[in-house]
Amino acid sequence: MIDGKKVLFSGMQSTGNLTLGNYLGALKNWVALAEEYECFYSVVDMHSITVRQVPAELRKRARSLLTLYIAAGIDPEKACLYYQSHVSAHAELAWILNCYTYMGELNRMTQFKDKSAKHADNINAGLFTYPVLMAADILLYQADVVPVGADQSQHLELARDIAMRFNNIYGDVFTVPEIYLGKVGAKIQSLQDPEKKMSKSDENPNASIYLMDDEDTVMRKFKRAVTDSEGVILYRDEQPGLKNLINIYCACTNRTPDETVKEFEGSGYGVFKEAVGCAVNDVLRPLHERYSELEKDKAYIDKVIRDNADKAAYFAGKTLRKVQKKVGFPERPR
C-alpha cells in the first residue's frame, strides 16, 4: 500500500509496434486503473534484449512507447512511467531471486520453450531466467495486483512462489501479488488468423492494426480481414473472423454485440468492415494527435523520464535494501 492505495505493476516491451490489441486489451484500461491504484507502468527494455536488438532502434522504440503511454491518457503525475533499465534495483533483485528459484521451475516455463523454438540460434541464459527478472519487477514495488494475459500467468505464479519462499525463510519481506481481477480489456484476435491473438510480432502486416497506422492503412487492413462465406452478421464462435470484428467494433463504440448485430442486420460484410475501420480510426485519431504534440515537446518527455525514474528508484530502493539486509549483505554507506 502507498498512501492508502493498493499497488499495481505492469509493463510492455519496447520491441515491435504496439497494436490495437495492446491498446484495447491493456493500455486503455491503464488510464482508469491509475485513479484506483498506485500504478507503476514500466517500459521493460531489459526484457527486450533476450532477443538481439539494434541499439539505436531499441532506444527510439523505448522513448516512443513511453510517449504512447502518455498519449493514451496516462497522467505521469498519477502513475509512475519509467524505463526498467533506469532503475538498477531490477537487475540487483533479479540476481538475488535467481538464487531462490529452482531450475526445475524455470524448465517448466512454456514461454521459454516457445521462444527457444523461434530463436534457436540465440538460446541465452537471459531468456531462461526472464521470469525471475519479471518477478523482480513486480516484487520491487510490493505490487498487490498485476494485470496479466494468459501468456504471462505462469510467470506471475512463479513470482508468487518465489515471494512466498523468500518470506518463509526471512519473514514478511514481499507482498505476494495477485492476478488483477477487475475489468479486463477486449480480447482482440488477428485479422488474418482469428484463432490467434493480434500480435506486434506477426510476420503478416495485414494481421495487425498498429497504433500508429494511418487512416488509409487501417481501412485497407479491415477490408482484407478474414471473415467467412456465410454472409450473415451474427456473433457466434462458428464465425471467428466476424466475431473478432464485432468485438473490435464494440470496444471502440461502447456497443454490445447484440446491439451491433441488430444495427447491421441485413448489411454485407463490406459495409460492416468499413464501419469497423471508421470506428477504429475515430479512436486512434486523438491518440495520433496527442502523440504528435508530445513528440515535439522533448523537454517535457525528458522531465517525465527523469522524475519518474527517481520515483521508481525510491520505492524500488526501499525493497532492495530490506532484501539485502535479510540475505546478509553489508549495509551500504549513505
C-alpha positions as a Markdown table, in Angstrom:
| # | Residue | x | y | z |
|---|---|---|---|---|
| 1 | Met | 0.0 | 0.0 | 0.0 |
| 2 | Ile | 1.2 | 3.5 | -0.8 |
| 3 | Asp | -0.8 | 6.4 | 0.6 |
| 4 | Gly | -3.8 | 4.1 | 1.2 |
| 5 | Lys | -3.9 | 2.7 | -2.3 |
| 6 | Lys | -3.0 | -0.8 | -3.4 |
| 7 | Val | -0.1 | -1.0 | -5.7 |
| 8 | Leu | -0.4 | -2.2 | -9.3 |
| 9 | Phe | 2.5 | -3.1 | -11.6 |
| 10 | Ser | 2.5 | -3.7 | -15.4 |
| 11 | Gly | 4.8 | -3.1 | -18.3 |
| 12 | Met | 5.3 | -3.6 | -22.0 |
| 13 | Gln | 8.4 | -4.4 | -24.1 |
| 14 | Ser | 9.9 | -1.7 | -26.2 |
| 15 | Thr | 10.1 | -4.0 | -29.3 |
| 16 | Gly | 7.9 | -4.0 | -32.3 |
| 17 | Asn | 4.9 | -1.7 | -32.8 |
| 18 | Leu | 2.0 | -1.6 | -30.3 |
| 19 | Thr | -1.2 | -3.0 | -31.8 |
| 20 | Leu | -4.8 | -2.2 | -31.5 |
| 21 | Gly | -5.0 | -5.3 | -29.3 |
| 22 | Asn | -2.4 | -3.9 | -26.9 |
| 23 | Tyr | -4.4 | -0.7 | -26.7 |
| 24 | Leu | -7.9 | -2.1 | -26.3 |
| 25 | Gly | -6.7 | -5.1 | -24.2 |
| 26 | Ala | -4.4 | -3.2 | -21.8 |
| 27 | Leu | -3.3 | 0.4 | -22.3 |
| 28 | Lys | -6.8 | 1.8 | -22.5 |
| 29 | Asn | -7.6 | 0.2 | -19.1 |
| 30 | Trp | -4.3 | 1.5 | -17.5 |
| 31 | Val | -5.7 | 5.0 | -17.6 |
| 32 | Ala | -8.6 | 4.2 | -15.4 |
| 33 | Leu | -6.5 | 2.0 | -13.1 |
| 34 | Ala | -4.3 | 4.9 | -12.2 |
| 35 | Glu | -7.3 | 6.5 | -10.5 |
| 36 | Glu | -7.8 | 3.5 | -8.2 |
| 37 | Tyr | -4.3 | 2.1 | -7.7 |
| 38 | Glu | -0.8 | 3.4 | -7.2 |
| 39 | Cys | 0.4 | 2.3 | -10.6 |
| 40 | Phe | 3.9 | 1.6 | -11.8 |
| 41 | Tyr | 3.9 | 1.2 | -15.6 |
| 42 | Ser | 7.3 | 0.2 | -16.9 |
| 43 | Val | 8.9 | 0.2 | -20.4 |
| 44 | Val | 10.6 | -3.2 | -19.8 |
| 45 | Asp | 13.6 | -2.6 | -22.1 |
| 46 | Met | 15.8 | -5.0 | -20.1 |
| 47 | His | 13.5 | -7.9 | -21.1 |
| 48 | Ser | 13.8 | -6.8 | -24.7 |
| 49 | Ile | 17.4 | -7.8 | -25.1 |
| 50 | Thr | 16.8 | -11.5 | -24.7 |
| 51 | Val | 16.5 | -11.2 | -28.5 |
| 52 | Arg | 19.2 | -9.3 | -30.4 |
| 53 | Gln | 18.2 | -5.6 | -30.9 |
| 54 | Val | 19.6 | -2.8 | -32.9 |
| 55 | Pro | 20.7 | -0.4 | -30.1 |
| 56 | Ala | 19.6 | 2.9 | -31.7 |
| 57 | Glu | 16.3 | 1.3 | -32.7 |
| 58 | Leu | 15.7 | 0.0 | -29.1 |
| 59 | Arg | 16.3 | 3.5 | -27.6 |
| 60 | Lys | 14.0 | 5.0 | -30.2 |
| 61 | Arg | 11.2 | 2.5 | -29.5 |
| 62 | Ala | 11.6 | 2.8 | -25.7 |
| 63 | Arg | 11.0 | 6.6 | -25.9 |
| 64 | Ser | 8.2 | 6.1 | -28.4 |
| 65 | Leu | 6.5 | 3.6 | -26.1 |
| 66 | Leu | 6.7 | 5.8 | -23.0 |
| 67 | Thr | 5.3 | 8.7 | -25.2 |
| 68 | Leu | 2.5 | 6.5 | -26.2 |
| 69 | Tyr | 1.6 | 5.7 | -22.6 |
| 70 | Ile | 1.1 | 9.5 | -22.1 |
| 71 | Ala | -0.7 | 10.0 | -25.4 |
| 72 | Ala | -3.1 | 7.2 | -24.5 |
| 73 | Gly | -4.2 | 9.3 | -21.5 |
| 74 | Ile | -2.0 | 8.1 | -18.6 |
| 75 | Asp | -1.0 | 11.0 | -16.4 |
| 76 | Pro | 2.6 | 10.8 | -15.3 |
| 77 | Glu | 1.7 | 12.8 | -12.2 |
| 78 | Lys | -0.7 | 10.0 | -11.1 |
| 79 | Ala | 1.2 | 6.9 | -12.4 |
| 80 | Cys | 4.9 | 6.2 | -12.5 |
| 81 | Leu | 6.0 | 5.8 | -16.1 |
| 82 | Tyr | 9.7 | 4.8 | -16.3 |
| 83 | Tyr | 12.3 | 2.8 | -18.1 |
| 84 | Gln | 13.2 | -0.5 | -16.4 |
| 85 | Ser | 16.8 | 0.0 | -17.3 |
| 86 | His | 16.9 | 3.3 | -15.5 |
| 87 | Val | 16.3 | 1.6 | -12.1 |
| 88 | Ser | 19.3 | -0.7 | -11.3 |
| 89 | Ala | 17.4 | -2.3 | -8.5 |
| 90 | His | 15.6 | -4.5 | -11.1 |
| 91 | Ala | 18.8 | -6.2 | -12.0 |
| 92 | Glu | 20.1 | -6.4 | -8.5 |
| 93 | Leu | 17.0 | -8.0 | -7.1 |
| 94 | Ala | 16.8 | -10.4 | -10.1 |
| 95 | Trp | 20.2 | -11.8 | -9.2 |
| 96 | Ile | 19.2 | -12.4 | -5.6 |
| 97 | Leu | 15.9 | -14.0 | -6.6 |
| 98 | Asn | 17.8 | -16.2 | -9.1 |
| 99 | Cys | 19.3 | -17.8 | -6.0 |
| 100 | Tyr | 15.9 | -18.6 | -4.6 |
| 101 | Thr | 14.5 | -20.0 | -7.9 |
| 102 | Tyr | 14.9 | -23.7 | -8.9 |
| 103 | Met | 16.0 | -24.9 | -12.3 |
| 104 | Gly | 13.0 | -27.2 | -12.4 |
| 105 | Glu | 10.6 | -24.3 | -12.1 |
| 106 | Leu | 12.3 | -22.4 | -15.0 |
| 107 | Asn | 12.4 | -25.6 | -17.1 |
| 108 | Arg | 8.6 | -25.7 | -16.9 |
| 109 | Met | 8.1 | -22.2 | -18.3 |
| 110 | Thr | 6.3 | -22.7 | -21.6 |
| 111 | Gln | 7.2 | -19.3 | -23.0 |
| 112 | Phe | 10.9 | -20.3 | -22.8 |
| 113 | Lys | 10.2 | -23.3 | -24.9 |
| 114 | Asp | 8.2 | -21.3 | -27.4 |
| 115 | Lys | 10.8 | -18.5 | -27.7 |
| 116 | Ser | 13.7 | -21.0 | -27.9 |
| 117 | Ala | 12.0 | -22.6 | -30.9 |
| 118 | Lys | 11.7 | -19.2 | -32.6 |
| 119 | His | 15.2 | -18.1 | -31.8 |
| 120 | Ala | 17.1 | -21.4 | -31.9 |
| 121 | Asp | 20.4 | -19.5 | -32.8 |
| 122 | Asn | 20.2 | -17.4 | -29.6 |
| 123 | Ile | 19.0 | -19.5 | -26.7 |
| 124 | Asn | 20.7 | -17.4 | -24.0 |
| 125 | Ala | 20.6 | -17.6 | -20.2 |
| 126 | Gly | 18.6 | -14.3 | -20.1 |
| 127 | Leu | 15.8 | -16.0 | -22.0 |
| 128 | Phe | 15.8 | -18.8 | -19.4 |
| 129 | Thr | 15.8 | -16.5 | -16.4 |
| 130 | Tyr | 13.4 | -14.0 | -17.9 |
| 131 | Pro | 10.6 | -14.9 | -15.4 |
| 132 | Val | 12.9 | -14.2 | -12.5 |
| 133 | Leu | 13.5 | -10.6 | -13.8 |
| 134 | Met | 9.8 | -10.3 | -14.2 |
| 135 | Ala | 9.4 | -11.4 | -10.6 |
| 136 | Ala | 11.8 | -8.8 | -9.5 |
| 137 | Asp | 9.9 | -6.1 | -11.5 |
| 138 | Ile | 6.7 | -7.0 | -9.6 |
| 139 | Leu | 8.1 | -7.6 | -6.1 |
| 140 | Leu | 10.3 | -4.5 | -6.0 |
| 141 | Tyr | 7.2 | -2.3 | -5.8 |
| 142 | Gln | 5.4 | -4.6 | -3.4 |
| 143 | Ala | 2.7 | -4.9 | -6.0 |
| 144 | Asp | -0.7 | -6.1 | -4.7 |
| 145 | Val | -2.1 | -6.8 | -8.1 |
| 146 | Val | -0.7 | -7.5 | -11.6 |
| 147 | Pro | -2.9 | -7.5 | -14.8 |
| 148 | Val | -1.5 | -10.3 | -17.0 |
| 149 | Gly | -2.6 | -12.1 | -20.1 |
| 150 | Ala | -2.8 | -15.9 | -20.4 |
| 151 | Asp | 0.7 | -16.0 | -21.8 |
| 152 | Gln | 2.2 | -14.4 | -18.7 |
| 153 | Ser | 0.0 | -16.0 | -16.0 |
| 154 | Gln | 2.6 | -18.8 | -15.5 |
| 155 | His | 5.3 | -16.2 | -14.8 |
| 156 | Leu | 3.1 | -14.5 | -12.2 |
| 157 | Glu | 2.5 | -17.8 | -10.4 |
| 158 | Leu | 6.3 | -18.2 | -10.3 |
| 159 | Ala | 6.7 | -14.7 | -8.8 |
| 160 | Arg | 4.2 | -15.7 | -6.1 |
| 161 | Asp | 6.1 | -18.9 | -5.4 |
| 162 | Ile | 9.4 | -17.0 | -5.1 |
| 163 | Ala | 7.9 | -14.4 | -2.8 |
| 164 | Met | 6.3 | -17.0 | -0.5 |
| 165 | Arg | 9.6 | -19.0 | -0.4 |
| 166 | Phe | 11.6 | -15.9 | 0.5 |
| 167 | Asn | 9.0 | -14.8 | 3.1 |
| 168 | Asn | 9.1 | -18.3 | 4.7 |
| 169 | Ile | 12.8 | -18.0 | 5.2 |
| 170 | Tyr | 13.2 | -14.4 | 6.2 |
| 171 | Gly | 9.8 | -13.2 | 7.4 |
| 172 | Asp | 7.4 | -10.7 | 5.9 |
| 173 | Val | 9.5 | -9.1 | 3.1 |
| 174 | Phe | 7.5 | -9.2 | -0.1 |
| 175 | Thr | 3.8 | -8.6 | -0.8 |
| 176 | Val | 2.5 | -11.8 | -2.6 |
| 177 | Pro | 0.9 | -10.4 | -5.8 |
| 178 | Glu | -2.5 | -11.4 | -7.0 |
| 179 | Ile | -3.8 | -11.5 | -10.6 |
| 180 | Tyr | -5.8 | -8.4 | -11.3 |
| 181 | Leu | -9.4 | -9.5 | -11.5 |
| 182 | Gly | -11.1 | -6.2 | -12.3 |
| 183 | Lys | -12.4 | -5.1 | -15.7 |
| 184 | Val | -10.4 | -6.7 | -18.4 |
| 185 | Gly | -9.8 | -5.3 | -21.8 |
| 186 | Ala | -11.2 | -6.5 | -25.1 |
| 187 | Lys | -9.6 | -9.7 | -26.5 |
| 188 | Ile | -8.5 | -8.8 | -30.0 |
| 189 | Gln | -7.5 | -11.5 | -32.5 |
| 190 | Ser | -5.5 | -11.5 | -35.7 |
| 191 | Leu | -7.3 | -10.1 | -38.7 |
| 192 | Gln | -5.9 | -12.9 | -40.9 |
| 193 | Asp | -6.0 | -15.8 | -38.4 |
| 194 | Pro | -8.8 | -15.1 | -35.8 |
| 195 | Glu | -7.8 | -18.3 | -33.9 |
| 196 | Lys | -4.7 | -16.4 | -32.5 |
| 197 | Lys | -4.4 | -13.1 | -30.8 |
| 198 | Met | -3.3 | -9.9 | -32.7 |
| 199 | Ser | 0.5 | -9.6 | -32.2 |
| 200 | Lys | 3.1 | -7.0 | -32.8 |
| 201 | Ser | 5.5 | -9.7 | -33.9 |
| 202 | Asp | 3.2 | -11.2 | -36.6 |
| 203 | Glu | 5.0 | -11.6 | -39.9 |
| 204 | Asn | 1.9 | -10.8 | -41.9 |
| 205 | Pro | 1.5 | -7.0 | -41.7 |
| 206 | Asn | -2.2 | -7.3 | -42.6 |
| 207 | Ala | -2.9 | -9.3 | -39.5 |
| 208 | Ser | -2.5 | -6.5 | -37.0 |
| 209 | Ile | -3.6 | -2.9 | -36.7 |
| 210 | Tyr | -0.7 | -0.9 | -35.4 |
| 211 | Leu | -1.4 | 2.1 | -33.2 |
| 212 | Met | 0.4 | 4.4 | -35.5 |
| 213 | Asp | -1.1 | 3.1 | -38.7 |
| 214 | Asp | -2.6 | 6.0 | -40.8 |
| 215 | Glu | -6.3 | 6.0 | -41.6 |
| 216 | Asp | -6.0 | 4.6 | -45.1 |
| 217 | Thr | -3.9 | 1.7 | -43.9 |
| 218 | Val | -6.4 | 0.9 | -41.2 |
| 219 | Met | -9.3 | 0.8 | -43.7 |
| 220 | Arg | -7.3 | -1.3 | -46.1 |
| 221 | Lys | -6.4 | -3.9 | -43.4 |
| 222 | Phe | -10.0 | -4.2 | -42.3 |
| 223 | Lys | -11.2 | -4.6 | -45.9 |
| 224 | Arg | -8.8 | -7.5 | -46.2 |
| 225 | Ala | -9.8 | -9.1 | -42.8 |
| 226 | Val | -10.7 | -12.7 | -42.9 |
| 227 | Thr | -14.4 | -13.5 | -42.4 |
| 228 | Asp | -16.3 | -16.4 | -43.9 |
| 229 | Ser | -18.7 | -17.4 | -46.8 |
| 230 | Glu | -21.9 | -17.2 | -44.7 |
| 231 | Gly | -22.6 | -13.6 | -45.4 |
| 232 | Val | -24.7 | -13.1 | -42.3 |
| 233 | Ile | -23.6 | -10.8 | -39.4 |
| 234 | Leu | -24.0 | -12.9 | -36.3 |
| 235 | Tyr | -22.0 | -13.0 | -33.1 |
| 236 | Arg | -21.0 | -16.7 | -32.6 |
| 237 | Asp | -18.0 | -18.9 | -32.3 |
| 238 | Glu | -18.7 | -20.6 | -35.7 |
| 239 | Gln | -17.8 | -17.3 | -37.3 |
| 240 | Pro | -14.5 | -16.4 | -35.5 |
| 241 | Gly | -13.4 | -13.7 | -38.0 |
| 242 | Leu | -16.7 | -11.9 | -37.9 |
| 243 | Lys | -16.9 | -12.3 | -34.1 |
| 244 | Asn | -13.4 | -10.6 | -33.8 |
| 245 | Leu | -14.6 | -7.7 | -35.9 |
| 246 | Ile | -17.7 | -7.3 | -33.8 |
| 247 | Asn | -15.5 | -7.3 | -30.6 |
| 248 | Ile | -13.3 | -4.6 | -32.1 |
| 249 | Tyr | -16.4 | -2.5 | -33.1 |
| 250 | Cys | -17.9 | -2.9 | -29.6 |
| 251 | Ala | -14.7 | -1.9 | -27.9 |
| 252 | Cys | -14.4 | 1.2 | -30.0 |
| 253 | Thr | -18.1 | 2.3 | -29.8 |
| 254 | Asn | -19.2 | 1.0 | -26.4 |
| 255 | Arg | -21.9 | -1.0 | -28.0 |
| 256 | Thr | -22.8 | -4.6 | -27.1 |
| 257 | Pro | -22.6 | -7.5 | -29.6 |
| 258 | Asp | -26.4 | -7.8 | -29.6 |
| 259 | Glu | -26.7 | -4.1 | -30.4 |
| 260 | Thr | -24.1 | -4.4 | -33.2 |
| 261 | Val | -25.8 | -7.4 | -34.8 |
| 262 | Lys | -29.1 | -5.5 | -34.8 |
| 263 | Glu | -27.5 | -2.4 | -36.2 |
| 264 | Phe | -26.0 | -4.2 | -39.2 |
| 265 | Glu | -28.8 | -6.7 | -39.7 |
| 266 | Gly | -29.1 | -7.2 | -43.5 |
| 267 | Ser | -25.8 | -5.5 | -44.3 |
| 268 | Gly | -23.0 | -7.2 | -46.1 |
| 269 | Tyr | -19.5 | -7.8 | -44.8 |
| 270 | Gly | -18.1 | -5.0 | -46.8 |
| 271 | Val | -20.3 | -2.4 | -45.2 |
| 272 | Phe | -19.5 | -3.7 | -41.7 |
| 273 | Lys | -15.8 | -3.9 | -42.3 |
| 274 | Glu | -15.8 | -0.2 | -43.4 |
| 275 | Ala | -17.8 | 0.7 | -40.3 |
| 276 | Val | -15.3 | -1.1 | -38.1 |
| 277 | Gly | -12.4 | 0.7 | -39.8 |
| 278 | Cys | -14.1 | 4.1 | -39.2 |
| 279 | Ala | -14.7 | 3.3 | -35.6 |
| 280 | Val | -11.1 | 2.3 | -35.1 |
| 281 | Asn | -9.9 | 5.5 | -36.8 |
| 282 | Asp | -12.2 | 7.6 | -34.5 |
| 283 | Val | -10.4 | 6.0 | -31.5 |
| 284 | Leu | -6.9 | 6.3 | -32.9 |
| 285 | Arg | -7.2 | 9.9 | -34.3 |
| 286 | Pro | -6.9 | 11.7 | -30.9 |
| 287 | Leu | -4.1 | 9.4 | -29.8 |
| 288 | His | -2.1 | 10.2 | -33.0 |
| 289 | Glu | -2.7 | 14.0 | -32.5 |
| 290 | Arg | -1.6 | 13.8 | -28.8 |
| 291 | Tyr | 1.4 | 11.7 | -29.7 |
| 292 | Ser | 2.5 | 14.2 | -32.4 |
| 293 | Glu | 2.3 | 17.0 | -29.8 |
| 294 | Leu | 4.3 | 15.1 | -27.2 |
| 295 | Glu | 7.0 | 14.0 | -29.7 |
| 296 | Lys | 7.7 | 17.7 | -30.4 |
| 297 | Asp | 8.0 | 18.5 | -26.7 |
| 298 | Lys | 11.3 | 17.0 | -26.0 |
| 299 | Ala | 11.9 | 18.9 | -22.7 |
| 300 | Tyr | 8.6 | 17.6 | -21.3 |
| 301 | Ile | 9.3 | 14.0 | -22.1 |
| 302 | Asp | 12.8 | 14.2 | -20.8 |
| 303 | Lys | 11.4 | 15.6 | -17.5 |
| 304 | Val | 8.9 | 12.8 | -17.2 |
| 305 | Ile | 11.6 | 10.3 | -17.8 |
| 306 | Arg | 13.9 | 11.8 | -15.2 |
| 307 | Asp | 11.3 | 12.5 | -12.5 |
| 308 | Asn | 9.6 | 9.1 | -12.8 |
| 309 | Ala | 12.9 | 7.2 | -12.8 |
| 310 | Asp | 13.6 | 9.0 | -9.5 |
| 311 | Lys | 10.2 | 8.0 | -8.1 |
| 312 | Ala | 10.6 | 4.4 | -9.2 |
| 313 | Ala | 14.1 | 4.2 | -7.8 |
| 314 | Tyr | 12.9 | 5.5 | -4.4 |
| 315 | Phe | 10.3 | 2.8 | -3.9 |
| 316 | Ala | 12.4 | 0.0 | -5.5 |
| 317 | Gly | 15.4 | 1.0 | -3.3 |
| 318 | Lys | 13.4 | 0.6 | -0.1 |
| 319 | Thr | 12.6 | -3.0 | -1.0 |
| 320 | Leu | 16.1 | -3.8 | -2.3 |
| 321 | Arg | 17.7 | -2.5 | 0.9 |
| 322 | Lys | 15.4 | -4.7 | 3.0 |
| 323 | Val | 16.2 | -7.8 | 0.9 |
| 324 | Gln | 19.9 | -7.1 | 1.0 |
| 325 | Lys | 19.9 | -6.9 | 4.8 |
| 326 | Lys | 17.9 | -10.1 | 5.1 |
| 327 | Val | 20.3 | -12.1 | 3.0 |
| 328 | Gly | 23.3 | -10.8 | 4.8 |
| 329 | Phe | 24.9 | -8.2 | 2.5 |
| 330 | Pro | 26.8 | -5.4 | 4.3 |
| 331 | Glu | 24.9 | -2.2 | 4.7 |
| 332 | Arg | 25.9 | 0.4 | 2.1 |
| 333 | Pro | 27.3 | 3.8 | 3.3 |
| 334 | Arg | 24.9 | 6.6 | 2.6 |
